[in-house]
Amino acid sequence: MDIKQWGENYLLEANRIYDRFVRLKQERVSGNYTNFYDLDRRMQILYDIYLEMKHTGQYLLHYPGRK
């Protein structure tokens, strides 16, 4: 696996995590969840992971030493 594929895989996984984040956000808005503190914590963790994977994927795609 080269750096470009690695970066693309990071971005694909980031999108999957973001999709999960959006579903949890919709649950919170709809009120279908009883423990909002727990839900907010899970959403924050997922969003942090999403941002980290997105930025890492973008860095790998634009890695200066990549051929």
NUVO-850322 format. One record per residue: residue number from 1; chain; x, y negated, z of N, C-alpha, C, O in turn. Coordinates in nm, 3 decimals, always signed. Layout:
{num NUM; chaine A; n.x X; n.y Y; n.z Z; ca.x X; ca.y Y; ca.z Z; c.x X; c.y Y; c.z Z; o.x X; o.y Y; o.z Z} $
...
// end
This chain:
{num 1; chaine A; n.x +0.085; n.y +0.117; n.z +0.000; ca.x +0.000; ca.y +0.000; ca.z +0.000; c.x +0.090; c.y -0.124; c.z +0.000; o.x +0.179; o.y -0.138; o.z +0.084} $
{num 2; chaine A; n.x +0.065; n.y -0.211; n.z -0.094; ca.x +0.145; ca.y -0.334; ca.z -0.098; c.x +0.077; c.y -0.445; c.z -0.017; o.x -0.033; o.y -0.427; o.z +0.036} $
{num 3; chaine A; n.x +0.143; n.y -0.557; n.z -0.008; ca.x +0.095; ca.y -0.667; ca.z +0.076; c.x -0.038; c.y -0.721; c.z +0.027; o.x -0.124; o.y -0.757; o.z +0.107} $
{num 4; chaine A; n.x -0.057; n.y -0.726; n.z -0.105; ca.x -0.184; ca.y -0.777; ca.z -0.160; c.x -0.300; c.y -0.687; c.z -0.118; o.x -0.404; o.y -0.737; o.z -0.074} $
{num 5; chaine A; n.x -0.284; n.y -0.556; n.z -0.130; ca.x -0.390; ca.y -0.464; ca.z -0.089; c.x -0.416; c.y -0.474; c.z +0.060; o.x -0.530; o.y -0.468; o.z +0.105} $
{num 6; chaine A; n.x -0.312; n.y -0.489; n.z +0.135; ca.x -0.323; ca.y -0.502; ca.z +0.279; c.x -0.406; c.y -0.626; c.z +0.313; o.x -0.495; o.y -0.620; o.z +0.398} $
{num 7; chaine A; n.x -0.376; n.y -0.738; n.z +0.248; ca.x -0.451; ca.y -0.861; ca.z +0.269; c.x -0.597; c.y -0.847; c.z +0.229; o.x -0.686; o.y -0.895; o.z +0.299} $
{num 8; chaine A; n.x -0.622; n.y -0.781; n.z +0.117; ca.x -0.760; ca.y -0.759; ca.z +0.073; c.x -0.836; c.y -0.673; c.z +0.173; o.x -0.954; o.y -0.698; o.z +0.200} $
{num 9; chaine A; n.x -0.770; n.y -0.570; n.z +0.227; ca.x -0.834; ca.y -0.485; ca.z +0.327; c.x -0.867; c.y -0.564; c.z +0.454; o.x -0.973; o.y -0.543; o.z +0.514} $
{num 10; chaine A; n.x -0.778; n.y -0.652; n.z +0.494; ca.x -0.805; ca.y -0.737; ca.z +0.610; c.x -0.929; c.y -0.823; c.z +0.585; o.x -1.014; o.y -0.837; o.z +0.673} $
{num 11; chaine A; n.x -0.939; n.y -0.880; n.z +0.466; ca.x -1.053; ca.y -0.966; ca.z +0.435; c.x -1.183; c.y -0.887; c.z +0.427; o.x -1.288; o.y -0.936; o.z +0.469} $
{num 12; chaine A; n.x -1.178; n.y -0.766; n.z +0.374; ca.x -1.299; ca.y -0.681; ca.z +0.370; c.x -1.346; c.y -0.648; c.z +0.511; o.x -1.465; o.y -0.656; o.z +0.541} $
{num 13; chaine A; n.x -1.253; n.y -0.613; n.z +0.596; ca.x -1.288; ca.y -0.580; ca.z +0.734; c.x -1.338; c.y -0.705; c.z +0.808; o.x -1.429; o.y -0.696; o.z +0.890} $
{num 14; chaine A; n.x -1.279; n.y -0.820; n.z +0.779; ca.x -1.326; ca.y -0.945; ca.z +0.840; c.x -1.471; c.y -0.972; c.z +0.801; o.x -1.550; o.y -1.016; o.z +0.884} $
{num 15; chaine A; n.x -1.506; n.y -0.945; n.z +0.675; ca.x -1.644; ca.y -0.965; ca.z +0.631; c.x -1.740; c.y -0.869; c.z +0.702; o.x -1.852; o.y -0.908; o.z +0.735} $
{num 16; chaine A; n.x -1.697; n.y -0.746; n.z +0.724; ca.x -1.782; ca.y -0.651; ca.z +0.797; c.x -1.806; c.y -0.698; c.z +0.940; o.x -1.917; o.y -0.689; o.z +0.992} $
{num 17; chaine A; n.x -1.702; n.y -0.747; n.z +1.003; ca.x -1.715; ca.y -0.797; ca.z +1.139; c.x -1.805; c.y -0.920; c.z +1.142; o.x -1.886; o.y -0.936; o.z +1.233} $
{num 18; chaine A; n.x -1.791; n.y -1.007; n.z +1.042; ca.x -1.875; ca.y -1.126; ca.z +1.037; c.x -2.023; c.y -1.088; c.z +1.018; o.x -2.111; o.y -1.150; o.z +1.078} $
{num 19; chaine A; n.x -2.049; n.y -0.987; n.z +0.936; ca.x -2.186; ca.y -0.939; ca.z +0.918; c.x -2.245; c.y -0.893; c.z +1.051; o.x -2.361; o.y -0.921; o.z +1.081} $
{num 20; chaine A; n.x -2.167; n.y -0.822; n.z +1.128; ca.x -2.212; ca.y -0.777; ca.z +1.260; c.x -2.238; c.y -0.897; c.z +1.352; o.x -2.335; o.y -0.898; o.z +1.427} $
{num 21; chaine A; n.x -2.151; n.y -0.996; n.z +1.345; ca.x -2.168; ca.y -1.118; ca.z +1.424; c.x -2.300; c.y -1.187; c.z +1.388; o.x -2.373; o.y -1.230; o.z +1.477} $
{num 22; chaine A; n.x -2.331; n.y -1.196; n.z +1.259; ca.x -2.455; ca.y -1.260; ca.z +1.214; c.x -2.577; c.y -1.183; c.z +1.265; o.x -2.675; o.y -1.244; o.z +1.307} $
{num 23; chaine A; n.x -2.571; n.y -1.050; n.z +1.263; ca.x -2.684; ca.y -0.970; ca.z +1.315; c.x -2.704; c.y -0.996; c.z +1.464; o.x -2.818; o.y -1.008; o.z +1.510} $
{num 24; chaine A; n.x -2.595; n.y -1.004; n.z +1.539; ca.x -2.608; ca.y -1.033; ca.z +1.683; c.x -2.663; c.y -1.173; c.z +1.705; o.x -2.743; o.y -1.196; o.z +1.796} $
{num 25; chaine A; n.x -2.622; n.y -1.267; n.z +1.622; ca.x -2.673; ca.y -1.404; ca.z +1.634; c.x -2.823; c.y -1.408; c.z +1.607; o.x -2.896; o.y -1.480; o.z +1.674} $
{num 26; chaine A; n.x -2.869; n.y -1.330; n.z +1.510; ca.x -3.012; ca.y -1.322; ca.z +1.480; c.x -3.088; c.y -1.259; c.z +1.597; o.x -3.199; o.y -1.302; o.z +1.628} $
{num 27; chaine A; n.x -3.029; n.y -1.158; n.z +1.661; ca.x -3.091; ca.y -1.098; ca.z +1.778; c.x -3.107; c.y -1.202; c.z +1.889; o.x -3.210; o.y -1.206; o.z +1.957} $
{num 28; chaine A; n.x -3.006; n.y -1.284; n.z +1.905; ca.x -3.012; ca.y -1.386; ca.z +2.011; c.x -3.122; c.y -1.487; c.z +1.983; o.x -3.196; o.y -1.526; o.z +2.073} $
{num 29; chaine A; n.x -3.132; n.y -1.530; n.z +1.858; ca.x -3.233; ca.y -1.628; ca.z +1.821; c.x -3.374; c.y -1.570; c.z +1.835; o.x -3.466; o.y -1.639; o.z +1.879} $
{num 30; chaine A; n.x -3.389; n.y -1.444; n.z +1.797; ca.x -3.522; ca.y -1.382; ca.z +1.802; c.x -3.564; c.y -1.347; c.z +1.945; o.x -3.682; o.y -1.322; o.z +1.970} $
{num 31; chaine A; n.x -3.470; n.y -1.345; n.z +2.037; ca.x -3.503; ca.y -1.315; ca.z +2.176; c.x -3.520; c.y -1.166; c.z +2.203; o.x -3.581; o.y -1.129; o.z +2.304} $
{num 32; chaine A; n.x -3.469; n.y -1.082; n.z +2.116; ca.x -3.482; ca.y -0.937; ca.z +2.133; c.x -3.378; c.y -0.878; c.z +2.227; o.x -3.368; o.y -0.757; o.z +2.242} $
{num 33; chaine A; n.x -3.301; n.y -0.963; n.z +2.289; ca.x -3.193; ca.y -0.915; ca.z +2.375; c.x -3.218; c.y -0.966; c.z +2.516; o.x -3.257; o.y -1.082; o.z +2.534} $
{num 34; chaine A; n.x -3.197; n.y -0.882; n.z +2.616; ca.x -3.229; ca.y -0.920; ca.z +2.754; c.x -3.112; c.y -0.985; c.z +2.828; o.x -3.134; o.y -1.073; o.z +2.911} $
{num 35; chaine A; n.x -2.990; n.y -0.944; n.z +2.799; ca.x -2.874; ca.y -0.997; ca.z +2.869; c.x -2.798; c.y -1.093; c.z +2.777; o.x -2.709; o.y -1.051; o.z +2.703} $
{num 36; chaine A; n.x -2.834; n.y -1.220; n.z +2.782; ca.x -2.776; ca.y -1.318; ca.z +2.690; c.x -2.628; c.y -1.344; c.z +2.720; o.x -2.551; o.y -1.372; o.z +2.628} $
{num 37; chaine A; n.x -2.589; n.y -1.335; n.z +2.845; ca.x -2.447; ca.y -1.354; ca.z +2.878; c.x -2.363; c.y -1.248; c.z +2.809; o.x -2.260; o.y -1.279; o.z +2.749} $
{num 38; chaine A; n.x -2.406; n.y -1.123; n.z +2.817; ca.x -2.335; ca.y -1.013; ca.z +2.753; c.x -2.333; c.y -1.031; c.z +2.602; o.x -2.230; o.y -1.009; o.z +2.537} $
{num 39; chaine A; n.x -2.444; n.y -1.070; n.z +2.546; ca.x -2.453; ca.y -1.091; ca.z +2.401; c.x -2.362; c.y -1.203; c.z +2.356; o.x -2.291; o.y -1.191; o.z +2.256} $
{num 40; chaine A; n.x -2.363; n.y -1.315; n.z +2.431; ca.x -2.276; ca.y -1.427; ca.z +2.395; c.x -2.129; c.y -1.388; c.z +2.402; o.x -2.049; o.y -1.430; o.z +2.318} $
{num 41; chaine A; n.x -2.094; n.y -1.310; n.z +2.501; ca.x -1.956; ca.y -1.264; ca.z +2.516; c.x -1.916; c.y -1.175; c.z +2.397; o.x -1.808; o.y -1.191; o.z +2.341} $
{num 42; chaine A; n.x -2.003; n.y -1.082; n.z +2.360; ca.x -1.976; ca.y -0.994; ca.z +2.245; c.x -1.963; c.y -1.075; c.z +2.117; o.x -1.876; o.y -1.049; o.z +2.034} $
{num 43; chaine A; n.x -2.050; n.y -1.175; n.z +2.102; ca.x -2.045; ca.y -1.258; ca.z +1.982; c.x -1.914; c.y -1.337; c.z +1.976; o.x -1.853; o.y -1.349; o.z +1.870} $
{num 44; chaine A; n.x -1.869; n.y -1.389; n.z +2.090; ca.x -1.744; ca.y -1.465; ca.z +2.092; c.x -1.625; c.y -1.376; c.z +2.058; o.x -1.535; o.y -1.417; o.z +1.984} $
{num 45; chaine A; n.x -1.624; n.y -1.255; n.z +2.112; ca.x -1.514; ca.y -1.161; ca.z +2.083; c.x -1.514; c.y -1.126; c.z +1.934; o.x -1.409; o.y -1.128; o.z +1.870} $
{num 46; chaine A; n.x -1.631; n.y -1.094; n.z +1.879; ca.x -1.638; ca.y -1.060; ca.z +1.737; c.x -1.594; c.y -1.178; c.z +1.650; o.x -1.524; o.y -1.159; o.z +1.550} $
{num 47; chaine A; n.x -1.635; n.y -1.299; n.z +1.687; ca.x -1.597; ca.y -1.415; ca.z +1.607; c.x -1.446; c.y -1.439; c.z +1.613; o.x -1.384; o.y -1.473; o.z +1.512} $
{num 48; chaine A; n.x -1.388; n.y -1.422; n.z +1.730; ca.x -1.242; ca.y -1.436; ca.z +1.743; c.x -1.169; c.y -1.333; c.z +1.657; o.x -1.072; o.y -1.366; o.z +1.589} $
{num 49; chaine A; n.x -1.216; n.y -1.209; n.z +1.659; ca.x -1.155; ca.y -1.104; ca.z +1.576; c.x -1.171; c.y -1.137; c.z +1.428; o.x -1.078; o.y -1.122; o.z +1.350} $
{num 50; chaine A; n.x -1.291; n.y -1.184; n.z +1.392; ca.x -1.317; ca.y -1.222; ca.z +1.252; c.x -1.218; c.y -1.328; c.z +1.204; o.x -1.157; o.y -1.315; o.z +1.098} $
{num 51; chaine A; n.x -1.202; n.y -1.434; n.z +1.285; ca.x -1.111; ca.y -1.541; ca.z +1.244; c.x -0.967; c.y -1.492; c.z +1.232; o.x -0.896; o.y -1.529; o.z +1.139} $
{num 52; chaine A; n.x -0.925; n.y -1.410; n.z +1.327; ca.x -0.788; ca.y -1.357; ca.z +1.323; c.x -0.766; c.y -1.272; c.z +1.198; o.x -0.662; o.y -1.284; o.z +1.132} $
{num 53; chaine A; n.x -0.861; n.y -1.187; n.z +1.166; ca.x -0.846; ca.y -1.100; ca.z +1.048; c.x -0.855; c.y -1.181; c.z +0.919; o.x -0.782; o.y -1.154; o.z +0.823} $
{num 54; chaine A; n.x -0.942; n.y -1.280; n.z +0.916; ca.x -0.955; ca.y -1.365; ca.z +0.798; c.x -0.825; c.y -1.440; c.z +0.771; o.x -0.776; o.y -1.443; o.z +0.658} $
{num 55; chaine A; n.x -0.771; n.y -1.502; n.z +0.874; ca.x -0.647; ca.y -1.578; ca.z +0.856; c.x -0.529; c.y -1.488; c.z +0.821; o.x -0.445; o.y -1.525; o.z +0.739} $
{num 56; chaine A; n.x -0.523; n.y -1.371; n.z +0.883; ca.x -0.415; ca.y -1.277; ca.z +0.851; c.x -0.426; c.y -1.230; c.z +0.707; o.x -0.327; o.y -1.224; o.z +0.635} $
{num 57; chaine A; n.x -0.549; n.y -1.197; n.z +0.665; ca.x -0.570; ca.y -1.153; ca.z +0.527; c.x -0.532; c.y -1.260; c.z +0.427; o.x -0.468; o.y -1.232; o.z +0.326} $
{num 58; chaine A; n.x -0.571; n.y -1.384; n.z +0.454; ca.x -0.536; ca.y -1.494; ca.z +0.364; c.x -0.384; c.y -1.517; c.z +0.361; o.x -0.327; o.y -1.545; o.z +0.255} $
{num 59; chaine A; n.x -0.321; n.y -1.504; n.z +0.476; ca.x -0.176; ca.y -1.520; ca.z +0.480; c.x -0.108; c.y -1.412; c.z +0.397; o.x -0.016; o.y -1.440; o.z +0.319} $
{num 60; chaine A; n.x -0.154; n.y -1.289; n.z +0.413; ca.x -0.093; ca.y -1.179; ca.z +0.337; c.x -0.112; c.y -1.196; c.z +0.187; o.x -0.022; o.y -1.164; o.z +0.110} $
{num 61; chaine A; n.x -0.227; n.y -1.247; n.z +0.145; ca.x -0.248; ca.y -1.269; ca.z +0.002; c.x -0.159; c.y -1.380; c.z -0.053; o.x -0.123; o.y -1.378; o.z -0.171} $
{num 62; chaine A; n.x -0.124; n.y -1.474; n.z +0.031; ca.x -0.041; ca.y -1.586; ca.z -0.014; c.x +0.099; c.y -1.581; c.z +0.048; o.x +0.167; o.y -1.683; o.z +0.058} $
{num 63; chaine A; n.x +0.140; n.y -1.462; n.z +0.089; ca.x +0.270; ca.y -1.442; ca.z +0.152; c.x +0.380; c.y -1.491; c.z +0.059; o.x +0.386; o.y -1.451; o.z -0.058} $
{num 64; chaine A; n.x +0.469; n.y -1.579; n.z +0.110; ca.x +0.571; ca.y -1.640; ca.z +0.023; c.x +0.664; c.y -1.539; c.z -0.044; o.x +0.707; o.y -1.563; o.z -0.157} $
{num 65; chaine A; n.x +0.697; n.y -1.428; n.z +0.021; ca.x +0.792; ca.y -1.333; ca.z -0.037; c.x +0.728; c.y -1.229; c.z -0.126; o.x +0.795; o.y -1.142; o.z -0.181} $
{num 66; chaine A; n.x +0.593; n.y -1.239; n.z -0.142; ca.x +0.522; ca.y -1.139; ca.z -0.223; c.x +0.556; c.y -1.157; c.z -0.370; o.x +0.568; o.y -1.269; o.z -0.419} $
{num 67; chaine A; n.x +0.572; n.y -1.045; n.z -0.439; ca.x +0.604; ca.y -1.051; ca.z -0.582; c.x +0.479; c.y -1.046; c.z -0.664; o.x +0.486; o.y -1.050; o.z -0.787} $
// end
